[in-house]
């Protein structure tokens, strides 16, 4: 029964992760930059004292901004997720929460130990190394040394990617 619950939790994780993979951050950032540029042009034109800039390319960018609409991504919180697991498995909410906690704890322990967890059709959890590098303090502009670190990462599997697109 516990194995069945863990498999169903993995399937539910696919649905929950769709919200993270379907948002298009690059388009949103591009729209935000375009929005800032068009606001600057409007402000300069309304001030009267500023010279008028050639606005033809900027107007085209403003048109693109209107075409790219910001997608609303629904956030699924833990209680809602646990309720969904309970509904699909027929288990109680407390049992579902315990099963979810067991899955998350197992993934966390194994990845922290340097192991790779691969779930066919879902994806792979692994620990990646980040090299030491030179960064810059944005406030002062001073260079700082950022030490090497390890960070967990997730790579979506082929079936998961296909389901998202």
C-alpha distance (Angstrom), angle and dihedral (degrees) to the residues before:
residue distance angle dihedral
X1 . . .
X2 3.82 . .
X3 3.82 91.4 .
X4 3.79 89.3 51.5
X5 3.82 90.2 50.5
X6 3.80 92.3 49.9
X7 3.81 91.3 51.2
X8 3.79 90.9 50.3
X9 3.81 90.9 47.4
X10 3.80 88.8 54.3
X11 3.80 89.6 51.7
X12 3.79 90.4 50.4
X13 3.79 90.3 49.2
X14 3.80 87.5 60.2
X15 3.80 90.5 57.7
X16 3.80 92.6 46.3
X17 3.79 93.4 48.0
X18 3.81 91.1 54.1
X19 3.79 88.9 78.6
X20 3.80 90.2 59.6
X21 3.79 97.7 45.5
X22 3.80 99.2 42.5
X23 3.79 97.5 58.7
X24 3.78 112.6 96.8
X25 3.80 105.1 -142.8
X26 3.80 94.7 175.9
X27 3.80 92.6 58.5
X28 3.79 91.6 46.1
X29 3.82 91.8 50.8
X30 3.81 91.1 47.4
X31 3.81 90.2 50.7
X32 3.81 90.9 48.9
X33 3.81 92.6 51.0
X34 3.80 90.6 46.9
X35 3.79 89.9 49.5
X36 3.81 91.5 52.6
X37 3.80 92.0 49.4
X38 3.80 93.7 50.3
X39 3.83 90.6 47.7
X40 3.81 89.8 52.7
X41 3.80 91.2 51.1
X42 3.82 92.2 48.8
X43 3.80 91.4 48.7
X44 3.81 91.8 50.3
X45 3.80 91.7 48.1
X46 3.81 93.5 49.0
X47 3.83 93.8 48.8
X48 3.79 90.6 67.3
X49 3.82 94.0 -157.2
X50 3.77 94.5 75.4
X51 3.77 122.7 85.9
X52 3.76 116.2 -104.8
X53 3.77 114.0 -110.5
X54 3.75 126.0 -146.1
X55 3.80 98.0 -93.9
X56 3.81 102.2 -177.5
X57 3.82 97.5 102.3
X58 3.80 91.6 41.1
X59 3.81 92.6 53.2
X60 3.79 89.4 54.7
X61 3.80 88.9 52.6
X62 3.81 90.1 50.1
X63 3.81 89.9 53.4
X64 3.81 89.9 52.7
X65 3.81 89.4 52.6
X66 3.77 91.2 57.9
X67 3.80 90.5 50.5
X68 3.82 92.5 52.8
X69 3.79 104.9 70.0
X70 3.76 120.7 -165.1
X71 3.80 110.3 -109.6
X72 3.77 116.8 -134.4
X73 3.79 109.6 -133.4
X74 3.78 116.4 -158.1
X75 3.79 115.3 -136.4
X76 3.79 116.7 -140.5
X77 3.80 110.3 -152.3
X78 3.79 124.9 -152.9
X79 3.85 97.3 -100.3
X80 3.81 90.8 51.5
X81 3.79 90.1 46.4
X82 3.82 92.0 49.9
X83 3.82 90.3 48.4
X84 3.81 89.7 52.0
X85 3.81 91.0 50.6
X86 3.81 90.6 48.8
X87 3.79 91.3 50.2
X88 3.81 94.8 49.2
X89 3.80 96.5 42.6
X90 3.78 99.2 38.0
X91 3.80 89.3 -127.8
X92 3.79 124.3 129.6
X93 3.79 119.1 -95.3
X94 3.81 92.1 -109.8
X95 3.81 91.4 51.8
X96 3.80 90.3 46.4
X97 3.80 91.2 49.8
X98 3.82 90.1 49.4
X99 3.83 90.9 49.8
X100 3.81 91.4 48.8
X101 3.82 90.8 48.3
X102 3.81 89.7 50.6
X103 3.82 92.2 51.1
X104 3.82 93.3 47.6
X105 3.83 92.3 45.1
X106 3.81 91.8 49.3
X107 3.80 92.4 49.3
X108 3.81 91.6 46.4
X109 3.82 94.5 48.8
X110 3.80 94.8 47.2
X111 3.80 96.0 44.8
X112 3.82 91.2 46.3
X113 3.82 87.9 52.6
X114 3.81 88.8 56.4
X115 3.79 96.9 -104.3
X116 3.78 124.4 137.6
X117 3.81 117.6 -129.1
X118 3.78 114.0 -155.7
X119 3.80 121.4 -172.7
X120 3.77 111.5 -173.5
X121 3.79 110.6 -124.3
X122 3.81 93.2 10.9
X123 3.79 110.2 58.1
X124 3.77 148.2 -103.3
X125 3.79 130.3 -74.2
X126 3.80 114.6 -157.6
X127 3.78 144.3 154.9
X128 3.81 115.3 -108.8
X129 3.79 127.7 -164.0
X130 3.78 120.6 -128.7
X131 3.78 114.2 -156.4
X132 3.79 123.3 -131.1
X133 3.78 111.1 -94.0
X134 3.76 144.6 172.0
X135 3.79 116.1 -101.2
X136 3.77 133.6 -179.9
X137 3.79 129.4 -124.5
X138 3.82 103.1 -124.9
X139 3.79 92.7 -151.4
X140 3.82 99.0 51.7
X141 3.81 102.4 16.2
X142 3.80 89.0 -128.1
X143 3.80 117.9 147.2
X144 3.80 116.0 -116.3
X145 3.79 132.9 -171.9
X146 3.80 114.7 -118.3
X147 3.79 111.4 -158.3
X148 3.79 124.6 -131.4
X149 3.79 115.5 -91.9
X150 3.78 143.7 173.8
X151 3.79 122.1 -121.6
X152 3.79 132.5 -176.6
X153 3.79 117.1 -117.2
X154 3.78 138.5 -175.9
X155 3.78 127.4 -147.6
X156 3.79 115.9 -164.1
X157 3.79 116.9 -128.1
X158 3.80 124.5 -122.1
X159 3.82 95.2 -101.7
X160 3.81 91.0 48.4
X161 3.80 92.0 50.4
X162 3.80 91.4 48.4
X163 3.78 91.4 50.7
X164 3.81 90.6 51.7
X165 3.79 93.6 52.1
